[in-house]
Amino acid sequence: MGFSAALAHLLNFAAPALVLALGLAAAGRLVSPGAGHLTGWWVQVAINFAVGCGVLLAGLVWFERDGKLATYAALVLACAACQWVLAGGWRR
């Protein structure tokens, strides 16, 4: 496998985590604009992306293949919980 193919595989592996991180941070600002968010928008995206990539990597190790529905469900739950913490959801 060449460098460009390996890079394409890596980017496609991390794409769901990036899209979910961007969507959660944007939706969090739209749903509760007056909430006391603990961090900035880009920090939320970066932390959610890191958590999402960790979940995807754990799913790859656990199931020994990529793209299992259980991994994507865990990705959504972990990123949603992370966004709730970053937005200060426990304070309300």
C-alpha positions as CSV (number, residue, x, y, z in Angstrom):
1,M,0.0,0.0,0.0
2,G,1.4,3.3,-1.0
3,F,1.5,6.5,1.1
4,S,-1.5,8.1,-0.6
5,A,-3.6,5.0,-0.1
6,A,-2.6,4.7,3.5
7,L,-3.5,8.4,4.1
8,A,-6.9,7.9,2.4
9,H,-7.6,5.0,4.6
10,L,-6.6,6.9,7.7
11,L,-8.7,9.9,6.8
12,N,-11.7,7.8,6.0
13,F,-11.3,6.0,9.3
14,A,-11.3,9.3,11.3
15,A,-14.0,11.0,9.2
16,P,-17.0,9.9,11.3
17,A,-15.4,11.2,14.5
18,L,-14.7,14.6,12.8
19,V,-18.1,15.0,11.4
20,L,-19.7,14.1,14.7
21,A,-17.4,16.4,16.7
22,L,-18.3,19.4,14.4
23,G,-22.0,18.6,14.5
24,L,-22.1,18.3,18.3
25,A,-20.2,21.5,18.9
26,A,-22.4,23.4,16.5
27,A,-25.6,21.9,17.7
28,G,-24.6,22.6,21.3
29,R,-24.3,26.3,20.6
30,L,-27.7,26.3,18.7
31,V,-29.6,24.3,21.4
32,S,-28.4,26.2,24.4
33,P,-26.9,29.5,23.3
34,G,-27.1,31.1,26.8
35,A,-25.5,28.2,28.6
36,G,-22.2,28.7,30.4
37,H,-20.0,26.6,28.1
38,L,-16.8,25.7,29.9
39,T,-14.6,25.7,26.8
40,G,-14.5,27.4,23.4
41,W,-16.0,26.0,20.2
42,W,-12.8,24.7,18.7
43,V,-11.7,23.2,22.0
44,Q,-15.0,21.2,22.1
45,V,-14.4,20.0,18.5
46,A,-10.8,18.9,19.3
47,I,-11.8,17.1,22.5
48,N,-14.8,15.4,20.9
49,F,-12.6,14.4,17.9
50,A,-10.0,12.9,20.1
51,V,-12.6,11.0,22.1
52,G,-14.2,9.8,18.9
53,C,-10.9,8.6,17.4
54,G,-10.2,6.7,20.6
55,V,-13.6,5.0,20.5
56,L,-13.1,4.1,16.8
57,L,-9.6,2.7,17.6
58,A,-11.0,0.7,20.5
59,G,-13.7,-0.7,18.3
60,L,-11.1,-1.7,15.7
61,V,-9.0,-3.5,18.3
62,W,-12.0,-5.1,20.0
63,F,-13.8,-6.4,16.9
64,E,-10.7,-6.7,14.8
65,R,-12.4,-4.9,11.9
66,D,-13.6,-1.4,11.1
67,G,-17.2,-0.3,10.5
68,K,-19.2,-2.3,13.1
69,L,-22.5,-0.8,14.1
70,A,-21.7,-1.3,17.8
71,T,-18.6,0.9,17.3
72,Y,-20.5,3.7,15.8
73,A,-23.1,3.5,18.5
74,A,-20.4,3.7,21.1
75,L,-18.9,6.7,19.2
76,V,-22.2,8.6,19.4
77,L,-22.7,7.8,23.1
78,A,-19.2,8.7,24.1
79,C,-19.1,11.9,22.1
80,A,-22.6,12.9,23.4
81,A,-21.5,12.3,27.0
82,C,-18.3,14.3,26.4
83,Q,-20.2,17.2,24.9
84,W,-22.6,17.2,27.8
85,V,-19.6,17.5,30.2
86,L,-17.9,20.2,28.1
87,A,-21.1,22.2,27.9
88,G,-21.6,22.1,31.7
89,G,-24.8,20.0,31.5
90,W,-24.5,18.8,35.1
91,R,-25.0,22.4,36.3
92,R,-28.6,22.7,35.1
